């Protein structure tokens, strides 16, 4: 009797499981109506927003959470030789909650895209609550300049200075210092050697303000100010702490990279990794008969102005990230389009105009030369994805083309540069990397979980959304129709394979189960990743912070107390000889071998909220496409 009952229960449980799977498979192939999918994603996004603040505590364990922020996590990109399921679980299931400015700002900008297209409405109380929290990330060392910090700051009484403090990361870092040696050795043995760097975070993580968060903060402010659907009290709050625009751009100019500068300051110095990535371009500058050349950099600080151990540039040298450069240019384009002429004239002096044009031409040249493809690890040290680079670039083109009548001559030149790059290299990259599933679904994926001829499709949702967004941004322009609604119109010269790819890709995105898969993303990372992103490149500056010189060819690098850099321009023949030498006892490895290298793990930031909000922006833009222009372009 008991056996029969057991068989009965097992049979029905099996049938229930089979039926449930069949229903899921059936539903996953059904295309969702636009409004239903937007509502579903909006609810999912709301679930990822912290409703209350919580402190960090060991027992019962709890991460610090800041009310109003959208959740993000620091995860570990770990890989073994077999790309095992265990490492897949480590990547996808283990993370440290991270309360940063960047993720929530990015989510709000995506949602503002939807608001401007008429497809989304903010809960104004929640938005104001989130803005209140973001305003706490103002750089308190800079007064009312519209700069923002990645983490909130704490006051250091000894130096009368505010210092960034990533609570969860640093608390976990302190906790790992208590690990016994036998546990550390075991973690290193099983491949978790990153634990050694985690223990040193408290000596490294003294971040200054960066131009990336600063530029995104300005874009958020401009979008809030110019939207008629945002209540005035929110606009007033943001403006009350972010009104010194000119002073911000003075900082941006001051801390940019001027390789031809002869003033004996650190403005002519750059990270050896950046110099290697771009040395072929930089080596041509002396022959161009130009007296001034500059590029936007990442950190709004130099060696002369840093406060050691409180506000300090990571590894004591500035660096170039092409995606950061895209974001800075995006903020300048916003200012040109939406700013008043008096402010534009004050901000855009000869130096900033030079940086604006130089940086745009420079990043396009890196796409044409293949540097982005050959060395994404050091050409985009903080943004480890070509898809993100092209997405951020396409946002510039979409903005400029949709407001072309408001552009001055310099902005029109920038639009021309972006258009050529994105309609050739950018579009071809997206088309060439498209993949097809067994059921005919078109999709894209980057590098997470791909190794040993195996893929867990961990970032496929995110990468697919970015790829389709890039194509739509590149080939459409937003204009008001006769009824006053925003519509997207295709360029009449849009190739048919582009519109076909968009249509096929959107059939994948609009299916019921698309966003129920992994929403992991490699949006942001540390710069020290695999072997090729270490400091094993030629340099002509190698000294301690106190000025004492050291031999850079032997021994190990002291990341906290040493300065290693390239100052000025090194002759190409001399640089070729330097490439043959060892740096910190290692040979220069000129070829990037990929991010998924067994036992060479690194930390990156991931957020479901970013994937979902980019998805909502994509769905909204696709929904607003004028179908007649699509048919004409075909």
Phi, psi and omega in degrees: 000315181296323180295319179296318179296318180296317178297320179299314180295314181296320180298314182290326177295319179295315179298319179299315181296315181296315180296318179299317179295319179296318178297317180297315180298320179294312181296326183294342180262357180273134178279132182272142171300149186305310185296321179294320180291320178296320179294319179299315181291323178298319178293320180295321179295321179297324178294336181265011178255129182290123182275334181220154175277142178226140179277159173285135175210149182279316182221126345297145189297138180201131176280151172294134175227140183252122182306130177098342180277155174267141187295140170212162187221146168269120181240170184247121174276095184247145183211136171250180186296333184260358187052057188289160179294330178298315178293326174301317179294321178299316181294321190263339187246347182245128180197164177251122176305137184227117180267093181236163181288321194300311186297312182295321175301315181298317179298314181297320179296321176294319179292327176293328171304314181293320178300315181294335178270357177078023183249002184206146174233131177289148160282109190296326179293318178293320178298315181296322177298317179293318178298320177303317180290318180297326179295341176286350177268007176300138177289108184286351174277351186246004179068225184263023172287136184285057174254157181224152178258154179292318177244160173296159183253154170241153182273131178254105188297323185299328182247000182056043186225149175267135184234136179295143183219102176280092192309303187295316180299314184288326177293318177294321177301315178297322181295321181293339178293342180275352181297136175291157182304322182296325177289319178299316180296322179294315179298321178293323181295320181275006174104359181268056181289347179299340180302331180292321177287323181302323180293340184259006184303322184296340178265350184250324191275067175242057194296138169276177172296143178243154183288342179289304178297324179298314181293320179293327176296319179293319178299317178301315180299315180296319179293321177296316183295324187267355180270124178287352184261006177252130185291153189297327182297326178291317178298317181296320180298313182297314185293331182295338181242006184216061185243353182268070184296314183301318181296327178295315182288337172295320176296317181300318178292317185299322187256019175280174184261120179238086187295340181265001182293137182245019187278001179069026175254175182281001180292343178263007181257146178215157178307134180302331178291318176296317182297317179299315182301322188244014189297327181296325176288313184294327182295341181275346185300316182300335181274357184272357180056042176248146182261342182222128176211134180211157179223147176291143179242187187268316189259134178271062181193157171229177184298321184297328187259355185283154177250106188303131178077002180232301173230103190218134178296133176306122179066014170064026178208140179283164181212167181253133172231121187294330178285321173302317178301317175304316184291324176295314179299323179299319179294323178291322177295322176299318181295318179297321184281318188252348181280159176280158188298326179298314179295318180299317180294325179290320186281313187273076171277186183298322183292312181294323177298318177299314180297319180299312182284317179301313185295321178295312179297321182297311183291328176294321179298326180288331174289315181294322184283346180089005180301320181298323180283321184282329185214062175298335184295324182244348173279334175228068189298332180262337179245095191277039184214129174293329180296322178292319178302310183290328176297312181294325176296317182293332176297324176297313182295317179300315179297313183293315180294326181283348180229035189299328181291346181262359187275143169276181186295323179294318179294325177294324176294320177297318178299320179297318180295313179297319182300312180298315182296315186282329181277355174246274184299314183297310180297317182296322178299314180296315181296320184290335185260004177294143178234162182235129177282173181300332182267008178093356180293133175272137180205168176228152171213156184260246187239346185295124175077016181247116178185156176055043178058033181220142176223136174262004177054041186291326181246018185295320179299308181300312185292325176296316178299315181296319182297313180292322177298319180298317179295317180293316179299323184287323191250004178236162176228137180269127178218158175281137175273186184295337180269000180086011178266146178284127177234152177255129183243130178288144167303129180303340181266013180297124179297148181297326180292338175287310181294324177297318180296319178298314181297315180294319180295321181290335173297326176289311185295326185273005175285151187306316188268005189301310183275005175267357173277191180296128176255022178297149177211144176267060190287325188211150184208170169285162182277332179274096184249264180265187184307318186286352179253014173275182183270042183263052182228158182304147179210155174236007171237122181207092183212163173280165179301334179276002176099348180291130179284155174218164180276114184276358185271342184232165175077191180250156181278140172263102187293339185266319191254352181256152172246120174235131186197171168248125180254125180073206181247128177267134178305142186299320179294319178296319181295322177299324178289322179295329179295339181275351182268165177271147177231121187051045174070014181235146172286148174287124177260104190283342182255129177287129185255011178100161182275336184265086180243122180309132177070013175238065184280162176208161182270142173217163181259134178226148180209120173302327182298324178292314178301313183295316183291322173296323177297318179295321177297316179297311180301321180294316179295318179296320179298328185268004179293133175285114186293332180294323179291329177294316180294321180293321181294330178283000000 
